[in-house]
């Protein structure tokens, strides 16, 4: 192995949303700040809903297996309230494949243990806080690793997976795996040219890319950011639905006075929650649309399937539907209660008129 990097990603939920235009203004003059743009494809082939802002971060020095390694660090800021911090560890010298396996494993372990993550994240959030809407008090996070191979030495005449065993690097398991486990580790494998390959697993990916672009890594970062945010809102709904049912029951158990107002207030709160979550999850799901680049489309689709993003989105939709049914039921009850009171009032007026007429007739 002549040239390679080990990139460790940590992705944080930090706010309900972030104004990226304001982020660009706030970070101006603090190093390179730009909107993300994939390099290997035409702009129309991949559409970002709102391209995340990318900014360089100070990278810590690192020693891996006794070697001082060059490092690069960056942050990607997404409009739907997610910040991704990445640290790349560059291979300092050529290594044979077994040595590179050990290097990649140790680089990932060493990078994950650094204090760098929270320090850089906190400093970045302090700088962009005016652009953040409703900052999160509890930070949920995801992590992922991407091993990118740039230059093999010697260059293999056959596909990489036929020349070396990729499974130990992907799984970081020292013991031999069963045939079923090996097949599962290599399930999401894609190639476009004869000299490239992408293999995806839940925890990490291996990318063989002789060019200088990082498009696959960028696509995988977006997929991880989507996973994190959908997890956040799925968990939020898990907490909210029992509370909503309790509110609905409490409203129904109260006395007849102010029925309509109580029903309407509870229903409006539920409707506002549904509208808020629907808007945010729509932004998350539309964060990246791959249209014409077949290779990246396959990689992205595999990543979303592997991360169970469609299942999470469907779970959120089902829970939102339950809340919609609840507030619709409350509105219906409010309307029914109003109608009952109007009928009672009309009957009372009729009775009053009859009584008054009888009294008047007696006089």
Residue pairs with C-beta under 8 A, 6 or more apart in sequence:
1 91
1 94
1 95
1 96
1 97
1 99
1 100
1 149
1 151
1 152
1 153
2 94
2 150
2 151
2 152
2 153
3 91
3 149
3 150
3 151
4 90
4 91
4 100
4 104
4 147
4 148
4 149
4 150
4 151
5 88
5 89
5 90
5 91
5 147
5 148
5 150
6 88
6 89
6 91
6 103
6 104
6 107
6 108
6 111
6 145
6 146
6 147
6 148
7 86
7 87
7 88
7 89
7 145
7 146
7 147
7 148
7 217
8 86
8 87
8 89
8 108
8 111
8 112
8 143
8 144
8 145
9 84
9 85
9 86
9 142
9 143
9 144
9 145
9 146
9 221
9 224
10 84
10 85
10 86
10 117
10 121
10 141
10 142
10 143
11 82
11 83
11 84
11 85
11 141
11 142
11 143
11 144
11 221
11 224
11 225
11 228
12 82
12 83
12 84
12 85
12 121
12 139
12 140
12 141
12 228
13 81
13 82
13 136
13 139
13 140
13 141
13 228
13 229
13 232
14 81
14 82
14 83
14 121
14 125
14 132
14 135
14 136
14 139
15 81
15 132
15 133
15 134
15 135
15 136
16 81
16 133
16 134
16 136
16 276
16 280
17 79
17 80
17 81
17 132
17 133
17 134
17 280
17 283
18 77
18 78
18 79
18 80
18 81
18 83
18 128
18 131
18 132
18 133
19 79
19 131
19 132
19 133
20 35
20 50
20 51
20 52
20 53
20 77
20 79
20 131
22 128
22 130
22 131
23 53
23 77
23 128
23 131
24 33
24 35
24 53
26 127
26 128
26 130
26 131
27 33
27 53
27 55
27 127
27 128
30 55
30 127
31 55
31 56
32 54
32 55
32 56
33 53
33 54
33 55
34 53
34 54
34 55
35 51
35 52
35 53
35 54
36 48
36 51
36 52
36 53
36 54
36 76
36 218
37 43
37 51
38 46
38 213
38 215
38 218
38 219
38 296
39 212
39 213
39 214
39 215
40 211
40 213
40 215
40 293
40 296
41 215
41 292
41 293
41 296
42 292
44 291
44 292
45 290
45 291
45 292
45 293
45 296
46 288
46 289
46 290
46 291
46 292
46 293
46 296
47 288
47 289
47 291
48 287
48 288
48 289
49 79
49 283
49 286
49 287
49 288
49 289
50 78
50 79
50 283
50 287
52 76
52 77
52 78
52 79
52 84
52 222
52 225
53 76
53 77
54 74
54 75
54 76
54 77
55 74
55 75
55 77
55 124
56 72
56 73
56 74
57 73
57 74
57 75
57 85
57 120
57 124
58 73
58 120
59 71
59 72
59 73
59 87
59 88
60 71
60 73
60 87
60 114
60 116
61 68
61 71
62 68
62 69
62 71
62 89
62 107
62 110
62 111
62 114
63 69
63 110
64 89
64 103
64 106
64 107
64 110
65 102
65 103
65 106
67 92
67 93
67 103
68 92
69 89
69 90
69 91
69 92
69 107
70 89
70 90
70 92
71 87
71 88
71 89
71 90
72 87
72 88
72 90
73 85
73 86
73 87
73 88
73 116
73 120
74 85
74 86
75 83
75 84
75 85
75 86
75 120
75 121
75 124
76 83
76 84
76 86
76 221
76 225
77 83
77 84
77 124
77 128
78 84
78 222
78 225
78 287
79 283
80 225
80 229
80 280
80 283
80 284
80 287
81 132
81 133
81 136
81 229
81 280
82 225
82 228
82 229
83 121
83 124
83 125
84 221
84 224
84 225
85 117
85 120
85 121
85 124
86 221
87 111
87 114
87 116
87 117
89 107
89 110
89 111
91 100
91 103
94 153
95 103
97 164
101 168
101 169
104 147
104 169
105 169
105 172
108 145
108 172
108 204
112 143
125 132
125 135
129 135
140 228
140 231
140 232
140 235
141 228
142 224
142 225
142 227
142 228
142 231
144 203
144 204
144 205
144 220
144 221
144 224
145 203
145 204
145 205
146 204
146 205
146 206
146 207
146 216
146 217
146 220
147 169
147 204
147 205
147 206
147 207
148 207
148 208
148 209
148 214
148 217
149 160
149 206
149 207
149 208
149 209
150 209
150 210
150 212
151 210
152 160
152 208
155 195
156 162
156 163
159 191
159 194
159 197
160 166
160 197
160 208
161 186
161 189
161 197
161 199
166 186
166 199
166 206
167 173
167 177
167 182
167 185
167 186
168 174
169 206
170 185
170 186
170 199
170 201
170 204
170 206
171 177
171 181
171 185
171 201
172 204
177 185
185 199
185 201
186 199
188 199
188 200
188 201
188 302
188 303
188 305
188 306
189 197
189 198
189 199
189 200
190 197
190 198
190 199
190 295
190 298
190 299
190 302
191 197
191 198
192 294
192 295
195 208
195 210
196 208
196 209
196 210
197 206
197 207
197 208
198 205
198 206
198 207
198 208
198 216
198 299
199 205
199 206
200 220
200 299
200 302
200 303
200 306
201 306
202 306
202 307
205 216
205 220
207 216
207 217
209 216
215 296
216 296
216 299
219 288
219 290
219 296
219 299
219 300
219 303
220 299
220 303
222 287
222 288
222 300
223 288
223 300
223 303
223 304
223 307
223 309
224 307
225 287
226 284
226 285
226 287
226 288
226 304
226 307
226 309
227 307
227 308
227 309
227 312
229 280
229 281
229 284
230 281
230 284
230 309
230 312
230 313
230 316
231 312
233 277
233 280
233 281
233 316
234 312
234 315
234 316
234 319
236 277
237 277
237 316
237 319
237 320
237 323
238 319
240 273
240 323
241 319
241 322
241 323
244 270
244 273
244 323
244 326
245 326
247 266
247 269
248 266
248 326
248 329
248 330
251 262
251 263
251 266
251 330
252 333
254 262
256 337
259 333
259 334
259 337
259 341
260 334
260 337
260 338
263 330
263 331
263 333
263 334
263 337
264 330
264 331
264 334
266 327
266 330
267 327
267 328
267 330
267 331
267 334
268 327
270 323
270 324
270 326
270 327
270 330
271 327
273 323
274 320
274 323
274 324
274 327
277 316
277 320
278 320
281 313
281 316
285 313
288 300
290 296
290 297
290 300
290 301
291 297
304 310
